[in-house]
Amino acid sequence: MTKTFATAAAILGFAAAPALAETMVEDTDANGTYSMEELVTAYPGLTEEVFIEIDTDDSGDVSEDELTAAVDEGLVTSG
């Protein structure tokens, strides 16, 4: 039973790691979206052109869904 629990915990831990990596952006104004300034903190190489591209609804901010899609597509990387 202990081995099973340890294995399950390890699998869940590895599965959660990418999700945790994607949530390193702090929503400093707590409005539920990310501004260019907030994203540049986590993604220093982010350009205005890429920000505009990932803001698919043209709201001027990036939602969690837009950011997740951009990360999945490789448009933004933390490195």
C-alpha positions in Angstrom: 0.0 0.0 0.0 2.8 2.4 0.9 4.5 1.7 -2.5 1.3 2.4 -4.3 0.8 5.6 -2.5 4.4 6.7 -3.1 4.1 5.9 -6.8 0.8 7.8 -7.1 2.2 10.8 -5.3 5.3 10.8 -7.5 3.2 10.6 -10.7 0.9 13.4 -9.5 3.9 15.5 -8.6 5.4 15.2 -12.0 2.1 15.9 -13.7 1.6 19.1 -11.6 5.1 20.5 -12.4 4.3 21.9 -15.8 1.1 23.5 -14.5 3.1 25.2 -11.7 5.7 26.4 -14.1 3.0 28.1 -16.2 1.5 30.0 -13.2 4.6 31.9 -12.3 3.0 35.2 -13.5 1.7 37.3 -10.7 -1.5 39.2 -11.3 -0.3 42.3 -9.3 -3.5 44.3 -9.7 -5.7 41.3 -9.1 -8.0 42.0 -12.1 -7.9 38.4 -13.3 -5.8 39.1 -16.4 -2.1 39.9 -17.2 -0.8 43.2 -18.5 2.4 43.5 -20.5 4.2 44.6 -17.4 3.1 41.6 -15.4 4.1 39.2 -18.1 7.5 40.7 -18.7 8.4 39.9 -15.1 7.9 36.2 -15.8 8.9 36.3 -19.5 11.7 38.9 -19.8 12.1 38.3 -23.6 8.4 39.1 -24.3 8.0 41.7 -27.0 5.0 44.0 -27.6 4.5 42.2 -30.9 4.1 38.8 -29.2 1.9 40.3 -26.5 -0.4 41.6 -29.1 -0.4 38.2 -30.8 -1.3 36.3 -27.6 -4.0 38.8 -26.7 -6.4 37.0 -29.1 -9.5 38.9 -28.0 -7.8 42.3 -28.3 -8.7 43.3 -24.8 -5.3 44.8 -24.0 -4.7 42.2 -21.3 -3.9 38.4 -21.5 -6.2 36.0 -19.8 -5.1 32.7 -18.2 -6.5 30.8 -21.2 -4.6 33.0 -23.7 -1.4 32.6 -21.7 -1.8 28.8 -21.5 -2.4 28.7 -25.3 0.7 30.9 -25.9 2.8 28.7 -23.7 1.5 25.5 -25.4 2.3 27.0 -28.8 5.8 28.0 -27.7 5.1 31.7 -28.2 6.4 32.5 -24.7 9.1 30.8 -22.7 10.5 31.6 -19.4 14.1 31.0 -20.5 
